[in-house]
């Protein structure tokens, strides 16, 4: 089973609402690990693990809500402008 199929199956098994809630939980866990890293010399491995969890949940959110590429392109272009790169 491919990654996308696995993620779609997780949504089918657990349900959209549960996976949205899980995404919120994973985002909170990443926030905590980032704060630990900055304030207490936390582990970069712990941060990377939470980034992986968030990435998986973002992929599921993309399956639930649809693609974000157009939004992403606009936001990166806005960032280029703010940085004086365009």
HELIX and SHEET records of a PDB file:
HELIX    1   1 UNK A    3  UNK A   14  1                                  12    
HELIX    2   2 UNK A   16  UNK A   40  1                                  25    
HELIX    3   3 UNK A   44  UNK A   65  1                                  22    
HELIX    4   4 UNK A   69  UNK A   83  1                                  15    
END                                                                             
